[in-house]
Amino acid sequence: MYFKNFIVFGISHKNLDLEERERFIKNDPNFIVEKLFKEKKILGYVNLSTCLRVEYYLYLDKKYPIEEFQKELGMKNAFIKNGHDAVNYLFRVTCGFESVIKGEDQILAQIKKAQLLSMENKVSNSNINVIFNKAIELGKKFRNKSKICHNALSLEAISLKFIKNRVGDLKDKKILILGVGDLAKDIMGILMKEEYNSLTITNRSYHKALEISDVYNAQVISFEDKLEEIVKSDIIISATSAPHAIIKKDEIIPLLEETKDYIFLDLAVPRDIEVGVEELENVNLYNIDDVWGVYYENLENRENLLTKYEYMLGEQMLNLRKWFEYKEGIA
């Protein structure tokens, strides 16, 4: 069997919880791998470690059977695959099949970095490099062909998509964001790639809003002036950490213009905006559960794309087999 000496072992978020992953790392698998590499039982390896997985891709010496390697490893909770299964698993990882967010880009960059580090440290070998190069090539092609990353799944990206689906073009829209926490800043970050009329931010702590205003090209208003600013805005996004509603029906409804459409998106938990605000026909109020509905639609779409383009893994496996056949033919 081709590349039968290629092995992957490790742990991931799928087979072990956080506490078990910590225990695995404390057992120091790196020490075992480095020891076997110095003994030339392992001819090369790549260590792929992220917050959700710790995996080692190895190429064993022909005289060193996998059964003996498993005994020396002595880690019952670790998964282990070899040959075709190991290569196929690497292909699935690079394409995002094994990620929490299916098809995400970050894992591909992490794999590239892990291989480069292995080469710089001179612990890789030619066979591993060929397999990894084919995997990385596949990861790029898979994303380009499937367009899977066009369906962004972060909360801020989904929130923006949610708004654009309801208002269309943002060019003439005035946007107000209440709060300057991580979510609010993430939304401002992706808004910078869009065209809009203006962006205004406010926060209970005025100086915190002022500190970031230049970064996001935003105007800052006092929190006490938020109701007047809401009236002037088209899209109001609220994501504060307040323990109670900060926009109350009785206070805002009398101020809103009857001839203007308003979109309120309340991403806070507990909610920032009283439900009764949407009593007016020209007001639409949405909350975080509405946004998660779009998230799950996109998630289902990604699952469908993975299934549709999975054939690409088989095609790349054939390409890799041909390379090994050619190599053995001239050996």
ROZA-368894 format. One record per residue: y, z, x of N, C-alpha, C in turn; residue in three letters. Coordinates in steps of 0.2 Angstrom, whole numbers, padded with zeros to 4 digits, always signed. Layout:
N
YZXYZXYZXala;...
% end
This chain:
331
-0006+0000+0004+0000+0000+0000+0006+0000+0004met;+0011-0004+0003+0017-0005+0007+0021+0002+0006tyr;+0025+0003+0011+0029+0009+0012+0026+0016+0009phe;+0019+0016+0010+0015+0022+0008+0017+0028+0012lys;+0020+0028+0018+0022+0033+0021+0029+0036+0020asn;+0032+0032+0015+0039+0034+0013+0038+0040+0007phe;+0042+0045+0008+0041+0051+0004+0047+0054+0002ile;+0048+0057-0004+0053+0061-0007+0051+0067-0009val;+0054+0073-0007+0052+0079-0010+0059+0083-0011phe;+0059+0087-0016+0065+0091-0017+0065+0094-0024gly;+0071+0096-0026+0072+0099-0033+0079+0096-0036ile;+0079+0096-0042+0085+0094-0046+0086+0098-0052ser;+0092+0097-0055+0094+0100-0061+0088+0099-0067his;+0084+0094-0066+0080+0092-0071+0073+0096-0071lys;+0071+0099-0065+0065+0102-0065+0066+0110-0063asn;+0072+0112-0061+0073+0119-0059+0080+0121-0062leu;+0080+0127-0064+0087+0130-0066+0091+0132-0060asp;+0097+0134-0061+0101+0136-0055+0098+0141-0050leu;+0095+0147-0053+0092+0152-0049+0087+0149-0045glu;+0082+0145-0048+0077+0142-0044+0079+0138-0039glu;+0084+0134-0040+0087+0129-0035+0090+0134-0029arg;+0093+0139-0031+0096+0144-0025+0090+0146-0021glu;+0084+0148-0024+0079+0151-0021+0076+0146-0016arg;+0075+0139-0019+0073+0134-0015+0077+0133-0008phe;+0083+0133-0009+0088+0132-0003+0087+0138+0002ile;+0086+0144-0001+0086+0150+0004+0079+0149+0008lys;+0074+0146+0005+0068+0145+0009+0069+0140+0015asn;+0075+0137+0016+0077+0133+0021+0072+0127+0022asp;+0072+0122+0018+0068+0116+0019+0070+0112+0025pro;+0077+0112+0026+0079+0109+0032+0076+0111+0039asn;+0074+0117+0039+0071+0120+0045+0064+0116+0046phe;+0061+0116+0040+0054+0113+0041+0054+0105+0042ile;+0059+0102+0039+0060+0095+0041+0062+0093+0048val;+0066+0097+0050+0069+0096+0057+0063+0098+0062glu;+0059+0103+0061+0053+0105+0065+0048+0099+0065lys;+0047+0096+0060+0042+0091+0059+0045+0084+0062leu;+0051+0083+0062+0054+0078+0065+0054+0078+0073phe;+0055+0084+0076+0055+0085+0083+0047+0085+0085lys;+0043+0086+0081+0036+0085+0082+0033+0078+0081glu;+0038+0074+0079+0036+0067+0078+0031+0066+0072lys;+0030+0070+0068+0026+0069+0062+0030+0066+0057lys;+0037+0067+0057+0041+0064+0053+0045+0059+0057ile;+0045+0052+0056+0049+0047+0060+0056+0047+0058leu;+0058+0049+0052+0065+0048+0050+0066+0052+0044gly;+0072+0054+0042+0073+0057+0036+0081+0056+0034tyr;+0082+0057+0027+0089+0057+0024+0089+0063+0020val;+0094+0067+0020+0095+0073+0016+0100+0072+0011asn;+0098+0072+0005+0103+0070-0001+0104+0077-0004leu;+0110+0080-0003+0111+0087-0006+0117+0087-0010ser;+0117+0088-0016+0123+0089-0021+0122+0095-0025thr;+0127+0097-0029+0127+0103-0033+0121+0103-0038cys;+0118+0097-0039+0113+0097-0044+0106+0095-0041leu;+0106+0093-0035+0100+0091-0032+0099+0092-0025arg;+0094+0094-0022+0092+0094-0015+0086+0090-0014val;+0087+0084-0010+0081+0080-0010+0081+0077-0002glu;+0075+0077+0000+0073+0074+0007+0069+0068+0006tyr;+0072+0062+0009+0068+0056+0009+0065+0055+0016tyr;+0059+0055+0017+0056+0055+0024+0051+0049+0025leu;+0050+0047+0031+0045+0042+0033+0041+0046+0038tyr;+0034+0047+0036+0029+0050+0039+0026+0046+0045leu;+0024+0049+0050+0020+0045+0055+0013+0043+0052asp;+0010+0037+0053+0004+0035+0050-0002+0040+0051lys;-0002+0044+0057-0007+0048+0058-0006+0055+0055lys;-0001+0056+0051+0001+0062+0048+0000+0062+0040tyr;-0006+0064+0038-0007+0063+0031-0002+0067+0026pro;-0001+0064+0020+0004+0068+0016+0001+0074+0013ile;-0006+0075+0013-0009+0081+0011-0007+0087+0016glu;-0007+0085+0022-0006+0090+0028+0002+0092+0027glu;+0006+0087+0026+0013+0088+0025+0014+0093+0019phe;+0011+0092+0014+0012+0097+0008+0010+0104+0010gln;+0005+0105+0014+0003+0111+0016+0008+0115+0020lys;+0011+0111+0025+0016+0114+0029+0022+0115+0025glu;+0024+0111+0020+0030+0112+0016+0029+0118+0012leu;+0023+0119+0009+0022+0126+0006+0027+0128+0000gly;+0030+0123-0003+0035+0125-0008+0032+0122-0015met;+0030+0127-0019+0026+0125-0025+0031+0122-0030lys;+0037+0124-0030+0042+0122-0036+0045+0115-0034asn;+0044+0112-0028+0047+0106-0026+0043+0100-0029ala;+0046+0095-0031+0042+0089-0033+0041+0085-0027phe;+0036+0081-0027+0035+0076-0021+0032+0070-0024ile;+0034+0064-0021+0032+0057-0023+0031+0053-0016lys;+0027+0049-0016+0026+0044-0010+0025+0037-0012asn;+0026+0033-0007+0025+0026-0008+0029+0023-0014gly;+0026+0019-0018+0030+0015-0023+0034+0020-0028his;+0030+0026-0029+0034+0030-0034+0040+0033-0030asp;+0040+0034-0024+0046+0037-0020+0051+0032-0020ala;+0050+0026-0019+0055+0020-0019+0058+0020-0026val;+0053+0019-0031+0056+0018-0038+0060+0024-0040asn;+0059+0030-0037+0063+0036-0039+0070+0035-0036tyr;+0070+0033-0029+0076+0032-0026+0080+0027-0029leu;+0077+0022-0032+0081+0016-0035+0084+0019-0042phe;+0080+0023-0045+0082+0026-0051+0088+0031-0050arg;+0088+0035-0045+0094+0039-0043+0100+0035-0041val;+0099+0030-0037+0105+0026-0036+0108+0022-0042thr;+0104+0021-0047+0107+0017-0053+0109+0022-0058cys;+0108+0029-0057+0111+0034-0061+0106+0036-0067gly;+0100+0034-0066+0095+0036-0072+0094+0043-0072phe;+0094+0046-0066+0092+0053-0065+0098+0058-0065glu;+0104+0055-0066+0110+0059-0066+0111+0062-0073ser;+0115+0068-0073+0117+0071-0080+0121+0066-0084val;+0126+0063-0081+0130+0058-0084+0127+0051-0082ile;+0123+0048-0086+0119+0042-0085+0123+0036-0082lys;+0121+0034-0076+0125+0028-0073+0131+0030-0070gly;+0133+0036-0069+0139+0038-0065+0139+0035-0058glu;+0145+0034-0056+0147+0031-0049+0146+0036-0043asp;+0147+0043-0044+0147+0047-0039+0141+0048-0035gln;+0135+0047-0038+0129+0048-0035+0128+0042-0029ile;+0130+0036-0031+0130+0031-0026+0134+0032-0020leu;+0140+0035-0021+0144+0037-0015+0140+0042-0011ala;+0137+0047-0014+0134+0052-0011+0128+0050-0007gln;+0124+0045-0010+0118+0042-0006+0121+0038+0000ile;+0126+0034-0001+0129+0031+0005+0131+0036+0011lys;+0134+0041+0009+0136+0046+0014+0130+0049+0017lys;+0125+0051+0013+0119+0054+0016+0115+0050+0021ala;+0115+0043+0019+0112+0039+0024+0116+0038+0030gln;+0122+0037+0030+0127+0037+0035+0126+0043+0040leu;+0126+0049+0037+0125+0055+0041+0119+0055+0045leu;+0114+0053+0041+0107+0053+0045+0107+0048+0051ser;+0110+0042+0050+0111+0037+0056+0115+0040+0061met;+0121+0043+0059+0125+0046+0065+0121+0052+0068glu;+0117+0056+0065+0114+0061+0068+0107+0059+0072asn;+0106+0052+0071+0100+0049+0074+0093+0052+0072lys;+0093+0053+0065+0087+0056+0062+0084+0051+0057val;+0087+0045+0057+0084+0040+0052+0079+0036+0056ser;+0077+0031+0053+0073+0025+0056+0074+0019+0053asn;+0071+0013+0056+0073+0007+0053+0070+0006+0046ser;+0064+0008+0044+0061+0008+0038+0065+0011+0032asn;+0067+0017+0034+0071+0021+0029+0078+0017+0028ile;+0081+0015+0033+0087+0011+0032+0086+0005+0028asn;+0081+0002+0029+0080-0004+0024+0079-0002+0017val;+0075+0003+0016+0074+0005+0009+0080+0008+0006ile;+0084+0012+0010+0091+0014+0007+0096+0008+0006phe;+0096+0004+0011+0100-0002+0010+0099-0006+0003asn;+0092-0007+0002+0090-0010-0004+0092-0006-0010lys;+0091+0000-0010+0093+0005-0015+0100+0005-0017ala;+0105+0005-0011+0112+0005-0012+0114-0002-0015ile;+0111-0007-0012+0112-0014-0015+0111-0015-0022glu;+0105-0012-0024+0103-0012-0031+0108-0008-0036leu;+0110-0002-0033+0115+0002-0037+0121-0001-0038gly;+0124-0005-0034+0130-0009-0035+0129-0014-0040lys;+0123-0018-0039+0122-0024-0044+0121-0021-0051lys;+0117-0016-0051+0115-0013-0058+0122-0011-0062phe;+0127-0008-0058+0133-0006-0062+0137-0012-0063arg;+0137-0017-0059+0141-0023-0060+0139-0027-0066asn;+0132-0028-0066+0129-0032-0072+0129-0028-0078lys;+0127-0022-0078+0127-0018-0085+0133-0016-0087ser;+0139-0015-0083+0145-0013-0085+0145-0006-0088lys;+0140-0002-0085+0139+0005-0088+0144+0009-0087ile;+0148+0009-0081+0153+0013-0080+0160+0012-0084cys;+0160+0006-0088+0165+0004-0092+0166+0009-0098his;+0160+0013-0099+0160+0018-0104+0161+0025-0101asn;+0167+0026-0100+0169+0033-0096+0167+0038-0101ala;+0164+0044-0098+0161+0049-0101+0165+0056-0100leu;+0170+0056-0096+0173+0062-0095+0177+0064-0101ser;+0179+0070-0102+0182+0072-0109+0189+0069-0109leu;+0193+0069-0103+0199+0066-0103+0199+0059-0104glu;+0194+0055-0102+0194+0048-0103+0192+0046-0110ala;+0187+0050-0113+0185+0050-0120+0191+0051-0124ile;+0195+0056-0123+0201+0058-0127+0206+0052-0127ser;+0207+0049-0121+0212+0044-0121+0209+0038-0125leu;+0203+0036-0124+0200+0031-0128+0200+0032-0135lys;+0199+0038-0137+0200+0041-0144+0206+0039-0147phe;+0212+0041-0143+0219+0040-0146+0220+0032-0146ile;+0218+0028-0141+0219+0021-0141+0216+0018-0147lys;+0210+0020-0148+0206+0017-0154+0210+0018-0161asn;+0215+0023-0161+0218+0025-0167+0225+0022-0167arg;+0228+0021-0161+0235+0019-0161+0236+0012-0158val;+0231+0010-0155+0231+0003-0151+0235+0004-0145gly;+0240+0000-0144+0245-0001-0138+0249+0006-0137asp;+0249+0008-0131+0253+0014-0130+0260+0013-0128leu;+0262+0006-0127+0268+0004-0123+0274+0007-0126lys;+0275+0008-0133+0281+0010-0136+0280+0017-0139asp;+0275+0021-0136+0273+0028-0139+0276+0033-0134lys;+0279+0038-0138+0282+0044-0134+0276+0049-0135lys;+0274+0052-0129+0268+0057-0129+0271+0064-0126ile;+0268+0069-0130+0270+0076-0128+0263+0079-0127leu;+0263+0083-0121+0257+0087-0120+0259+0094-0119ile;+0256+0098-0123+0257+0105-0123+0251+0109-0118leu;+0253+0112-0113+0249+0115-0108+0248+0111-0102gly;+0247+0115-0096+0247+0111-0090+0240+0114-0086val;+0235+0116-0090+0229+0117-0087+0225+0111-0084gly;+0219+0112-0082+0215+0107-0079+0214+0101-0083asp;+0212+0102-0090+0211+0097-0094+0218+0093-0096leu;+0223+0096-0097+0230+0093-0098+0231+0089-0092ala;+0230+0091-0086+0232+0088-0080+0228+0082-0079lys;+0221+0082-0081+0217+0077-0080+0219+0071-0085asp;+0221+0073-0091+0224+0068-0096+0230+0065-0093ile;+0234+0069-0090+0240+0066-0087+0238+0061-0081met;+0233+0063-0078+0231+0058-0072+0229+0051-0074gly;+0225+0051-0080+0223+0045-0082+0228+0041-0086ile;+0233+0045-0089+0239+0042-0092+0243+0038-0087leu;+0243+0040-0081+0247+0037-0076+0245+0029-0075met;+0239+0028-0077+0237+0021-0076+0238+0017-0082lys;+0241+0020-0088+0243+0016-0094+0251+0015-0094glu;+0253+0011-0098+0260+0010-0100+0262+0013-0106glu;+0267+0017-0106+0269+0021-0112+0277+0022-0112tyr;+0280+0023-0117+0287+0024-0117+0289+0030-0113asn;+0286+0036-0114+0288+0042-0111+0283+0047-0111ser;+0283+0052-0106+0278+0058-0106+0282+0064-0105leu;+0281+0069-0110+0285+0075-0109+0280+0081-0109thr;+0281+0086-0105+0276+0091-0105+0280+0098-0106ile;+0276+0103-0109+0279+0109-0109+0273+0114-0109thr;+0275+0120-0107+0271+0126-0106+0274+0133-0106asn;+0271+0138-0108+0274+0144-0109+0278+0146-0103arg;+0274+0145-0097+0277+0146-0091+0281+0140-0088ser;+0287+0140-0089+0291+0134-0088+0291+0131-0081tyr;+0290+0136-0076+0290+0134-0069+0284+0130-0067his;+0278+0132-0071+0272+0129-0069+0272+0121-0071lys;+0275+0120-0077+0276+0113-0079+0281+0109-0075ala;+0286+0113-0072+0291+0110-0068+0288+0108-0061leu;+0283+0112-0059+0280+0111-0052+0276+0104-0052glu;+0273+0102-0058+0269+0096-0058+0272+0090-0061ile;+0279+0091-0064+0282+0086-0067+0283+0079-0063ser;+0285+0080-0057+0286+0074-0052+0279+0071-0051asp;+0274+0074-0050+0267+0071-0049+0265+0066-0054val;+0267+0068-0061+0265+0064-0066+0270+0061-0070tyr;+0276+0061-0066+0282+0057-0069+0283+0059-0076asn;+0284+0066-0077+0285+0068-0084+0291+0072-0085ala;+0294+0072-0091+0300+0076-0092+0297+0083-0094gln;+0301+0088-0093+0299+0095-0095+0304+0098-0100val;+0301+0101-0105+0306+0105-0110+0303+0112-0110ile;+0308+0116-0113+0306+0123-0114+0301+0124-0119ser;+0296+0128-0119+0291+0129-0124+0294+0131-0131phe;+0300+0134-0131+0304+0136-0137+0306+0130-0140glu;+0307+0124-0137+0309+0118-0140+0304+0113-0142asp;+0298+0116-0142+0292+0111-0143+0292+0108-0150lys;+0294+0111-0155+0294+0109-0162+0299+0103-0163leu;+0305+0103-0160+0310+0098-0160+0307+0092-0156glu;+0303+0093-0151+0301+0088-0147+0295+0084-0150glu;+0291+0088-0154+0286+0085-0158+0288+0080-0163ile;+0294+0082-0166+0297+0077-0171+0299+0070-0168val;+0301+0071-0161+0303+0064-0158+0297+0061-0155lys;+0291+0064-0155+0285+0061-0151+0281+0057-0156ser;+0277+0053-0154+0272+0049-0158+0265+0052-0157asp;+0263+0054-0151+0257+0057-0150+0258+0064-0147ile;+0254+0069-0150+0255+0076-0147+0248+0078-0145ile;+0247+0080-0139+0241+0082-0137+0242+0090-0135ile;+0238+0094-0137+0238+0101-0136+0232+0104-0133ser;+0233+0107-0127+0227+0110-0123+0229+0116-0120ala;+0232+0121-0123+0234+0127-0120+0228+0132-0121thr;+0229+0138-0118+0224+0143-0118+0226+0149-0123ser;+0231+0147-0127+0234+0152-0132+0228+0155-0136ala;+0228+0161-0138+0223+0164-0142+0224+0163-0150pro;+0229+0160-0151+0231+0159-0158+0235+0152-0159his;+0236+0150-0165+0239+0143-0166+0246+0144-0164ala;+0248+0138-0160+0255+0138-0158+0260+0133-0162ile;+0256+0129-0166+0260+0124-0170+0257+0126-0177ile;+0262+0129-0181+0260+0131-0188+0263+0126-0193lys;+0259+0126-0198+0260+0121-0204+0267+0122-0207lys;+0269+0128-0209+0275+0129-0212+0281+0128-0208asp;+0280+0129-0201+0286+0127-0197+0287+0120-0195glu;+0282+0116-0195+0282+0109-0192+0283+0104-0198ile;+0279+0105-0203+0279+0100-0209+0287+0098-0211ile;+0291+0103-0212+0298+0102-0215+0302+0098-0210pro;+0300+0098-0203+0304+0094-0198+0302+0087-0197leu;+0295+0085-0199+0293+0079-0198+0296+0073-0202leu;+0297+0067-0199+0300+0062-0202+0295+0058-0207glu;+0296+0057-0213+0292+0054-0217+0290+0047-0216glu;+0294+0043-0212+0293+0036-0211+0290+0035-0204thr;+0288+0040-0201+0285+0039-0194+0278+0042-0194lys;+0273+0038-0191+0266+0041-0190+0266+0045-0184asp;+0262+0051-0185+0261+0055-0180+0253+0056-0179tyr;+0251+0056-0172+0244+0058-0170+0244+0065-0167ile;+0241+0070-0169+0240+0076-0166+0233+0076-0163phe;+0232+0078-0157+0225+0079-0154+0225+0086-0151leu;+0221+0090-0155+0220+0097-0153+0214+0098-0149asp;+0214+0099-0142+0209+0100-0138+0207+0107-0136leu;+0211+0112-0139+0211+0119-0137+0205+0122-0141ala;+0202+0127-0138+0197+0132-0141+0199+0139-0139val;+0202+0143-0144+0203+0142-0151+0208+0136-0152pro;+0209+0134-0158+0213+0128-0159+0221+0130-0159arg;+0225+0126-0156+0232+0127-0156+0236+0125-0162asp;+0233+0121-0166+0237+0118-0172+0233+0120-0179ile;+0237+0122-0183+0234+0124-0190+0232+0118-0193glu;+0227+0118-0197+0223+0113-0200+0228+0110-0205val;+0232+0114-0209+0236+0111-0214+0242+0106-0212gly;+0243+0105-0205+0248+0101-0203+0246+0094-0205val;+0240+0092-0206+0238+0085-0208+0239+0084-0216glu;+0243+0088-0219+0244+0087-0227+0248+0081-0228glu;+0252+0079-0224+0257+0073-0225+0253+0067-0223leu;+0254+0062-0227+0250+0055-0227+0251+0052-0220glu;+0257+0053-0217+0259+0050-0210+0256+0054-0204asn;+0253+0059-0206+0250+0064-0200+0243+0063-0200val;+0240+0062-0194+0233+0062-0192+0231+0068-0187asn;+0227+0073-0189+0226+0078-0184+0218+0078-0182leu;+0217+0078-0176+0210+0078-0174+0209+0083-0169tyr;+0203+0086-0168+0201+0091-0164+0196+0089-0159asn;+0193+0094-0155+0189+0092-0149+0182+0090-0152ile;+0180+0092-0158+0173+0090-0161+0174+0082-0163asp;+0180+0080-0165+0180+0073-0166+0180+0069-0160asp;+0182+0071-0154+0182+0068-0148+0175+0068-0145val;+0171+0074-0146+0164+0074-0144+0160+0069-0148trp;+0162+0067-0154+0158+0062-0158+0158+0056-0154gly;+0164+0054-0151+0165+0048-0148+0161+0048-0141val;+0161+0054-0138+0157+0055-0132+0149+0053-0133tyr;+0146+0056-0139+0139+0055-0140+0138+0048-0142tyr;+0143+0044-0145+0142+0037-0146+0141+0033-0139glu;+0146+0035-0135+0146+0032-0128+0139+0034-0124asn;+0137+0040-0125+0131+0042-0122+0125+0038-0124leu;+0125+0037-0131+0119+0033-0133+0120+0026-0131glu;+0126+0023-0130+0127+0016-0127+0124+0016-0120asn;+0126+0021-0116+0123+0021-0109+0116+0021-0109arg;+0113+0025-0113+0105+0025-0113+0103+0018-0115glu;+0106+0015-0119+0103+0008-0121+0104+0003-0115asn;+0110+0004-0112+0111+0000-0106+0106+0001-0100leu;+0104+0007-0099+0099+0009-0094+0092+0005-0096leu;+0091+0006-0102+0084+0002-0105+0085-0005-0104thr;+0090-0008-0106+0091-0015-0106+0091-0018-0099lys;+0094-0015-0094+0094-0017-0087+0089-0014-0082tyr;+0084-0010-0085+0079-0007-0080+0075-0012-0076glu;+0074-0018-0079+0070-0023-0076+0073-0025-0069tyr;+0079-0023-0067+0082-0025-0061+0079-0020-0055met;+0076-0014-0057+0073-0010-0052+0066-0014-0050leu;+0063-0017-0055+0057-0020-0053+0058-0026-0049gly;+0063-0030-0050+0065-0036-0046+0067-0034-0039glu;+0070-0028-0038+0072-0026-0031+0066-0023-0028gln;+0061-0020-0031+0055-0018-0028+0051-0024-0025met;+0051-0030-0029+0048-0036-0026+0051-0038-0020leu;+0058-0038-0020+0062-0040-0014+0060-0035-0008asn;+0059-0029-0009+0058-0024-0004+0050-0026-0001leu;+0046-0027-0006+0039-0028-0004+0039-0035+0001arg;+0043-0040-0001+0043-0046+0003+0045-0044+0010lys;+0050-0040+0011+0053-0038+0017+0047-0035+0021trp;+0043-0030+0018+0038-0027+0022+0032-0032+0024phe;+0031-0036+0019+0026-0041+0021+0028-0046+0027glu;+0034-0048+0027+0037-0052+0032+0036-0048+0039tyr;+0038-0041+0038+0038-0037+0045+0031-0036+0047lys;+0026-0035+0043+0019-0034+0045+0016-0041+0047glu;+0019-0047+0045+0016-0053+0047+0018-0055+0054gly;+0024-0052+0056+0027-0054+0063+0025-0048+0068ile;+0022-0043+0065+0021-0037+0070+0015-0039+0075ala;
% end
